[in-house]
Amino acid sequence: MTDRAQNTLKMKKLPPIFLSGNGTSRYLECPIIQSPLAGISDQIFRKFVRRWAPKALLFTEMVNAKSLELGHGEDKVIELSKESGPIGVQLFDHRPCSMIDAAIKAESSGAFLVDINMGCPVKKIARKGGGSALLKEPELAQTIVKKVSKAISIPVTVKIRLGWCEATSNPIDFALGLQDAGAQLITVHGRTRRQGFSGTADWEAISKVKKSLDIPVIANGDIKNSKDAINCLEITNADGIMIGRASMGAPWIVGQIDGEIKNQKSFTTPDARMKLILSLEHLKLLVSQKGNHGLLIARKHMNWTCKGFKGASELRHKLVRARTPIEAIELIEKELLKFT
Ligand SMILES: Cc1cc2nc3c(=O)[nH]c(=O)nc-3n(C[C@H](O)[C@H](O)[C@H](O)COP(=O)(O)O)c2cc1C
């Protein structure tokens, strides 16, 4: 982190982010946000993220609004009022009626805000008109935001990409349209849909969106640590940042970045023992909630977390082959004995 970057941030101190819904005003004390991650940001993962970042805004995995309207996928939005910090429900679809119905359900489950996904590049979703396909339909995108904002009293936010492809990319006009329609905050992932996850996120393009809007703008894409966070904030002048992939296997990263930026002192990254304890806890929670299927979900988390220490690669190799939760638990416990 450069001295200049450190000093600028010290002076700026990133103020809380204010959001006003259709009747309720809310604010986010922590400007570092955990991104929605399908297949990852479930209730157990969020519990870990909150351990290090109790005040950060977290998101559910994206929820299919049509399914929710029909009564499926409710497990993703259940008991949100029990979350110990702000929780956003992220919805995707292209039908305003389904979005309204799902947003009402999210609000009554205790969501802090409703976010509309206009960036998901997955073909299965975009082909049906949801996620990033809305980037090609600015009028429909605005209609969805307008109708959902009218139907609920909590804030409505939107997560976008820079456009469908470079040739048609016009994120400023697109975002201005959403702002006019009632969006309270916009997160911009600095890539087009066509880019997928290739190349690098264009923080300069995010800065232009930020300059053009009155509502808060969150910058997203390729922020892996505090140095990236500070550089991104310097370039974009965004009101906050959102962290995605860097949190996979590292649920402490949002808290780490927030702490390092605020306190200007470095954070002690969990060591091998802590990583093993965390993996064991994650595995046990998933298995207690989902039975043997929990082991399948835990595999990817253990594989991401058990890195960067002696014997980690051998352990990972054995963990992916463990056939039962007990076998996996014993492997981690055995590894932990080396640290006692
Ligand atoms: C496994 C995975 C799942 C994702 N799921 C979602 C999602 O449900 N909703 C969403 O808006 N973005 C989703 N994203 C995109 C991220 O939220 C984020 O915008 C993107 O990864 C760029 O940020 P990063 O460079 O910090 O990872 C997902 C990304 C990954 C890798």
The ligand as an SDF file (V2000), in Angstrom:
LIG
                    3D

 31 33  0  0  0  0  0  0  0  0999 V2000
  -18.6890  -18.9330   -7.8500 C   0  0  0  0  0  0  0  0  0  0  0  0
  -19.2680  -17.5840   -8.1220 C   0  0  0  0  0  0  0  0  0  0  0  0
  -20.6050  -17.3440   -7.8670 C   0  0  0  0  0  0  0  0  0  0  0  0
  -21.1520  -16.0830   -8.1280 C   0  0  0  0  0  0  0  0  0  0  0  0
  -22.4580  -15.8600   -7.8500 N   0  0  0  0  0  0  0  0  0  0  0  0
  -22.9890  -14.6300   -8.0340 C   0  0  0  0  0  0  0  0  0  0  0  0
  -24.3350  -14.3580   -7.6930 C   0  0  0  0  0  0  0  0  0  0  0  0
  -25.0820  -15.2260   -7.2190 O   0  0  0  0  0  0  0  0  0  0  0  0
  -24.8020  -13.0840   -7.9100 N   0  0  0  0  0  0  0  0  0  0  0  0
  -23.9930  -12.0910   -8.4300 C   0  0  0  0  0  0  0  0  0  0  0  0
  -24.4480  -10.9600   -8.6010 O   0  0  0  0  0  0  0  0  0  0  0  0
  -22.7230  -12.3310   -8.7450 N   0  0  0  0  0  0  0  0  0  0  0  0
  -22.2030  -13.5590   -8.5460 C   0  0  0  0  0  0  0  0  0  0  0  0
  -20.8910  -13.7830   -8.8440 N   0  0  0  0  0  0  0  0  0  0  0  0
  -20.0520  -12.6590   -9.2840 C   0  0  0  0  0  0  0  0  0  0  0  0
  -19.3940  -12.0060   -8.0670 C   0  0  0  0  0  0  0  0  0  0  0  0
  -20.3440  -11.5500   -7.1510 O   0  0  0  0  0  0  0  0  0  0  0  0
  -18.4860  -10.8380   -8.4650 C   0  0  0  0  0  0  0  0  0  0  0  0
  -19.2550   -9.8540   -9.1000 O   0  0  0  0  0  0  0  0  0  0  0  0
  -17.3710  -11.2600   -9.4060 C   0  0  0  0  0  0  0  0  0  0  0  0
  -16.7860  -12.4820   -8.9630 O   0  0  0  0  0  0  0  0  0  0  0  0
  -16.2840  -10.1760   -9.5180 C   0  0  0  0  0  0  0  0  0  0  0  0
  -15.7780   -9.8680   -8.2550 O   0  0  0  0  0  0  0  0  0  0  0  0
  -14.3980  -10.5090   -7.7040 P   0  0  0  0  0  0  0  0  0  0  0  0
  -13.3180  -10.1860   -8.6820 O   0  0  0  0  0  0  0  0  0  0  0  0
  -14.1950   -9.8490   -6.3510 O   0  0  0  0  0  0  0  0  0  0  0  0
  -14.6090  -11.9790   -7.6050 O   0  0  0  0  0  0  0  0  0  0  0  0
  -20.3400  -15.0470   -8.6310 C   0  0  0  0  0  0  0  0  0  0  0  0
  -18.9840  -15.2920   -8.8920 C   0  0  0  0  0  0  0  0  0  0  0  0
  -18.4490  -16.5440   -8.6520 C   0  0  0  0  0  0  0  0  0  0  0  0
  -16.9890  -16.7880   -8.9280 C   0  0  0  0  0  0  0  0  0  0  0  0
  1  2  1  0
  2  3  1  0
  2 30  2  0
  3  4  2  0
  4  5  1  0
  4 28  1  0
  5  6  2  0
  6  7  1  0
  6 13  1  0
  7  8  2  0
  7  9  1  0
  9 10  1  0
 10 11  2  0
 10 12  1  0
 12 13  2  0
 13 14  1  0
 14 15  1  0
 14 28  1  0
 15 16  1  0
 16 17  1  0
 16 18  1  0
 18 19  1  0
 18 20  1  0
 20 21  1  0
 20 22  1  0
 22 23  1  0
 23 24  1  0
 24 25  2  0
 24 26  1  0
 24 27  1  0
 28 29  2  0
 29 30  1  0
 30 31  1  0
M  END
$$$$
